[in-house]
Amino acid sequence: MALILNIDTATERAGVCLSMNGKVLHELQHEDQKNHAGFVQPAVSDLMLKSGYKLADLDAIAVTAGPGSYTGLRVGLATAKGLCFTLSKPLLMVNTLEVMAQAVLRAEAPASDRLLCPMIDARRMEVFTGMYTTQLQVVQSPSAVILTDESFKEILDKQVVMFTGNGSTKFKEIITHDNALFSNVQHEAGDLGVLAELAFRNNQVADLAYSEPYYLKEFFNPTMK
């Protein structure tokens, strides 16, 4: 069993959690996107204190790698890398969209034939998005997409797709397809913990020296509309 510290600052709500074997032991969340940097390090200290574990007890440190907020991704990865360097622990980087899809699996338990399409708001009608099966196999790779009422029509004509994330709200306003469903579930650091455990078991360790956030685009600031 792996004891993993999970750090998520990719979107509007930040979270840190301590997980054992993919199960949340303790978790802290933060709603002020403009102050993720001020939240993370004190939250990690508080989390370890409440858990009774020491940082040296960790088996790995996981972080949402992106896409997401440019500043948020930098904050999360810098914190995770700093801890990994200091503690000589492996770094696990998990795609934010996969974490969001995992949240739908946790909260909604969708039918196995449905697809999951998490969306992160990227200004105006653009979103960062990808599409996954309920086994989190990639159907469409992560990309930046300009939404129209014809988006994903070929897939929607064939099967049900569950859209989620803060970018899906503006898609809901323009899509009328019967196979388009929407979930309001908010992903949490614990959802990162589930995927981090799998990454740890599969030895999917990031290179500390060369790992960078997965931006998809050069710059993204969700406060700029």
C-alpha positions, 0 to 999 in steps of 0.5 A, a space after each residue: 500500500 502506498 501513502 501518497 500526498 496529492 496536490 490539486 491546484 489546476 482549477 478554481 478549487 484547490 485541494 490537498 489530500 493524503 491517501 493510502 491505497 487510493 483511499 482518502 485519509 485526510 483532505 483539505 480544500 480551498 475555494 479562492 483561486 487567486 490564493 492557491 499559492 498561499 493555501 498549498 504549503 500551509 495545507 500540506 503541513 496541516 494535513 500531515 500534522 492531523 494525520 500523524 504521519 511525517 513527510 518522510 513516511 510518504 511513498 510518493 507525491 502526486 499533482 494534477 499536471 494540467 490542463 488548467 489555470 497557468 498559475 495554478 498548474 505552476 503552483 502545484 507542480 513547483 510545490 510537488 517538485 520541491 517536496 520530491 527533491 527535498 524528500 527524495 520521493 517519486 513524482 506522479 503527474 496525472 492529467 486534470 481531465 482524467 481526474 475530472 472523469 474519475 470524479 464522475 465515475 465516483 459520484 454518478 456510476 455511469 453505465 459502461 457504454 457512456 463516454 465521459 467528456 470533462 471540460 475546463 473553461 478556457 475563455 469565451 467559448 473555448 474549453 480544454 477537453 478530452 473524451 474517455 470511456 468509463 475505464 478511462 481509456 482515451 477516445 479523444 485526446 486532450 485539446 483546446 476546442 471552440 464549442 458550437 452547437 455541432 461540437 461532438 455531433 458524430 459521437 453524440 449521434 452514436 452514444 450518450 456522452 456525459 459532460 462535466 466541469 466548469 466549461 460544460 455549463 456554456 456547452 449546455 446552453 447551446 447543445 440540444 442533442 438528446 445524447 448529451 447529459 451533464 454532471 455537476 460533480 466537482 472533482 476533489 483531491 481524493 479523485 487524484 488519489 485514486 489515479 495516483 495510486 494506479 500510477 504508483 503501482 504501474 511505476 509511472 513516475 515523472 522525471 523531476 528534472 524535466 517535468 513541466 505542466 501540461 498547458 495545452 496552450 501557452 497561457 490560460 487565465 480563467 479570470 479573463 473573460 
